[in-house]
């Protein structure tokens, strides 16, 4: 399961971070508009997955290098297929890295404002864009803004608490 050109793939994926995401919003919007997804949550999901993927590739590749290759040989000697090797050996060992990647990807998508504000209409707004709309009023209701801020941080905190034993193990 080890790729001979794995470092090339990782470096190519990390090279995408050299281009700021704000530079890509106009071409991305045009592409999504062409495909009829300019007002769809799927456009935002595709963008967020694209932005989180290079870090996920790097993190999982570096963590997978820590797994001894002898486990692979021992499982193959015992007659494990490639699918069994992946599901029964590698996946349980990769849970801490997957937890870290899940927390990072959620926080990256949760805190993004630009792509959600540009690609979604008022009807499909996310929590961060809705909270940003509270600042549009000159006489902003600060009590509602603070209540929204508390509600805004609860899902990431809940995920972090749910995955904390795996994150600490990583």
WOKA-V688750 format. One record per backbone hydrogen bond with DSSP energy under -1.0 kcal/mol. NH is the residue of the N-H (numbers start at 0). CO is the residue of the C=O. E is the energy in kcal/mol with one decimal. If there is no record, write none. Layout:
{{NH,CO,E} {NH,CO,E}}
//
This chain:
{{8,4,-1.8} {9,5,-2.3} {10,6,-2.6} {11,7,-2.3} {12,8,-2.2} {13,9,-2.6} {14,10,-1.6} {16,13,-1.5} {17,14,-1.7} {18,15,-1.1} {22,19,-1.2} {27,23,-2.2} {28,24,-2.6} {29,25,-2.2} {30,26,-2.3} {31,27,-2.6} {32,28,-2.5} {33,29,-2.3} {34,30,-1.9} {36,31,-3.5} {39,36,-1.6} {42,39,-1.1} {44,40,-2.5} {45,41,-2.4} {46,42,-1.9} {47,43,-2.6} {48,44,-2.4} {49,45,-2.0} {50,46,-2.0} {51,47,-1.9} {52,48,-1.7} {55,51,-2.1} {56,52,-2.7} {57,53,-2.3} {58,54,-2.9} {59,55,-2.6} {60,56,-2.3} {61,57,-2.5} {62,58,-2.3} {63,59,-2.2} {64,60,-1.4} {65,62,-1.1} {66,63,-1.2} {70,67,-1.1} {72,68,-1.7} {73,69,-2.8} {74,70,-2.2} {75,71,-2.1} {76,72,-2.3} {77,73,-1.7} {78,75,-1.1} {79,74,-2.6} {84,80,-2.6} {85,81,-2.1} {86,82,-2.8} {87,83,-2.9} {88,84,-1.4} {89,84,-2.0} {90,85,-2.6} {92,88,-1.1} {93,89,-1.7} {97,93,-2.5} {98,94,-2.3} {99,95,-2.0} {100,96,-2.4} {101,97,-2.3} {102,98,-2.3} {103,99,-2.5} {104,100,-2.8} {105,101,-2.3} {106,102,-2.5} {107,103,-2.5} {108,104,-2.4} {109,105,-3.1} {110,106,-1.9} {116,112,-2.6} {117,113,-2.2} {118,114,-2.3} {119,115,-1.5} {129,125,-2.4} {130,126,-2.5} {131,127,-1.8} {132,128,-1.5} {134,131,-1.1} {135,132,-1.3} {141,139,-1.3} {144,140,-2.1} {145,141,-2.5} {146,142,-2.0} {147,143,-2.4} {148,144,-2.1} {149,145,-2.1} {150,146,-2.2} {151,147,-2.1} {152,148,-1.5} {156,152,-1.7} {157,153,-2.7} {158,154,-2.4} {159,155,-2.4} {160,156,-2.4} {161,157,-2.2} {162,158,-2.1} {166,162,-2.5} {167,163,-2.5} {168,164,-1.2} {169,165,-1.2}}
//
